[in-house]
């Protein structure tokens, strides 16, 4: 299930400072929801995700033995596609069955006037990498991205 712009606002994500880099964090009731939320946090480092239109879709697949490594691979796959396809994303449909994550992402070509990109993200790092559940059952997906 993909999310429309109204549903995006119901997700919870944030960015946080980290020396010269930026931290991203997504929250959810499930691993899938936390992954979608952190994906929006990644885009929010660059631009307002609601400024991006779903004009083109791409399919991504990652495989790793842990949630942490899947998060790392997923974010770097998004960053790679943004760089090589000159795109920003605004919608994420994720299927997660450890060790495999399959995602369809929608977005559009970067338009400097429309999107006003703030930074270019070089990659996700292992710094503060965490993808797991808190004692209260909430899922958190986070890491530091190199800008």
Secondary structure, 3 states (H helix, E strand, C coil): CCCCHHHHCCCEEEEEEECCEEEEEEEECCHHHHHHHHHHHHHHHHCCHHHCCCCEEEEEEEEECCHHHHHHHHHHHHHHHHHHHCEEEEEEEEEEECEEEEEEEEEEECCHHHHCCCCCCCEECCCCCEEEECCCCCEEEEEEEEC
